Amino acid sequence: MNISSTQDAVIKREEQYGSHNYHPLPVVLKKGEGVHVWDLDGKRYYDFLSAYSAVNQGHCHPKIIAALVEQAQTLTLTSRAFHNNLLGEYAKFITEFFGFDRLLPMNTGVEGGETAIKLARRWGYDAKGITPGKARVVFAKGNFWGRTIAAISTSDDSSSTGGFGPLCPGFNNVPYDDSEALKAELEGPGGEDICAFFVEPIQGEAGVVVPSDGYLRRVKDLCEKHKILFICDEVQTGLARCGTMLASDHDGVKPDLLVLGKALFAYFRSPQCWDPTRPGEHGSTYGGIPLACKVATAALEAWWRTPKPAANSYEQASTNWPGSPISLARGRGLLNAIVIGGNGGNYSEEGVAWQLCERIAENGPLAKPTHGNIIRFAPPLIITAPQIDDCVRIIERSIDSLWDTPMNFLSYYFY
Ligand SMILES: *Cc1c(COP(=O)(O)O)cnc(C)c1O
């Protein structure tokens, strides 16, 4: 990707003074508005990642900014040592919005996941009578929920865990989209020590892996039958990203514990789960501060209440094209991915997806590879149909220019 010397210098400075814990595309952004972002040279792009779904509402939404500025000038941070006038109001609003009964506010998705595990273990001891110290939480293979020690302890991706051991005990994995495997785990030795199953309705980082219809329903039934909590990690899939307000709505199931994040920092639980925490057992200095409550309310109200964003999410199924460089397109709503390679030919090396992302970015939409050969497309949910058309054409042209393979069939996927 050809970038200006100005951008190159900024990148070099970041590389010199910053830790190299990410490998960003070589573009330096300085401004965002709606579905667009601009680089240092003033070039405009479509944001096709939305900060991993954290800017579903689009960049710099005026109503969210207004709430932020107003509250920043009034009261920002009180800690939870005292009550503030907004936490109760926010908790009522958001629990009613999603039909859950309680909110426990944290700051990031990974803290939401950590919190869910703590609550599930406590619930396992208090409500289910699991022997102290024995509680187990089962996860799905391919899961991603963050980078803390607990989060990597549940991961089967060696690039997450390698060199960071020892890992935490009390977790194990079963294959994703396989309710029989969960059933076997629950009925197998030590199954009575399981307190929860923790799962993403669609696996985001794994490359937008969509399970078969009814998977979550089967899982939920198993959880009820074996008296364990069903924890849904909707950090990436929730809030209308996948065509329904929660991706778990697609299978018509309600989790016992719901973890949200990214476009909203929060975490809830449903009526089935009574409140297992007591004062002093869990907390966060920034969780539930007035500034966050105000902005989170504004983020939901800004437009999720009014224009029906879910309608803006497309419905697609997995599709594949034998013999093309793109072996598969899959996803739901506005969380989609293409898989490069796998059809024979020389398309599956690591570098190819990266090269394609650079080519696409040169022409407009900014996206990034995940797991080497998968490219995720997740634009802000306010994107319009003509803008999607525009981007699909750009992506097709980019693939065409890289491999000289006409890709006009990609558009069939999106309609
Ligand atoms: C990003 C992500 C998380 C972690 O969220 P952070 O805010 O980065 O801690 C958890 N679960 C899923 C599914 C995610 O995509």
The ligand as an SDF file (V2000), in Angstrom:
LIG
                    3D

 15 15  0  0  0  0  0  0  0  0999 V2000
  -13.9620   -7.7700   21.6130 C   0  0  0  0  0  0  0  0  0  0  0  0
  -14.6770   -8.8830   22.2470 C   0  0  0  0  0  0  0  0  0  0  0  0
  -14.5990   -9.0780   23.6420 C   0  0  0  0  0  0  0  0  0  0  0  0
  -13.6990   -8.2340   24.5250 C   0  0  0  0  0  0  0  0  0  0  0  0
  -14.0820   -6.8940   24.5560 O   0  0  0  0  0  0  0  0  0  0  0  0
  -13.0290   -5.7800   25.0360 P   0  0  0  0  0  0  0  0  0  0  0  0
  -13.8610   -4.5520   25.2080 O   0  0  0  0  0  0  0  0  0  0  0  0
  -11.9990   -5.6670   23.9630 O   0  0  0  0  0  0  0  0  0  0  0  0
  -12.4570   -6.2480   26.3070 O   0  0  0  0  0  0  0  0  0  0  0  0
  -15.3600  -10.0920   24.2000 C   0  0  0  0  0  0  0  0  0  0  0  0
  -16.1350  -10.8870   23.4420 N   0  0  0  0  0  0  0  0  0  0  0  0
  -16.2260  -10.7420   22.0890 C   0  0  0  0  0  0  0  0  0  0  0  0
  -17.1300  -11.6580   21.3040 C   0  0  0  0  0  0  0  0  0  0  0  0
  -15.5030   -9.7380   21.4520 C   0  0  0  0  0  0  0  0  0  0  0  0
  -15.5810   -9.5900   20.1210 O   0  0  0  0  0  0  0  0  0  0  0  0
  1  2  1  0
  2  3  1  0
  2 14  2  0
  3  4  1  0
  3 10  2  0
  4  5  1  0
  5  6  1  0
  6  7  2  0
  6  8  1  0
  6  9  1  0
 10 11  1  0
 11 12  2  0
 12 13  1  0
 12 14  1  0
 14 15  1  0
M  END
$$$$
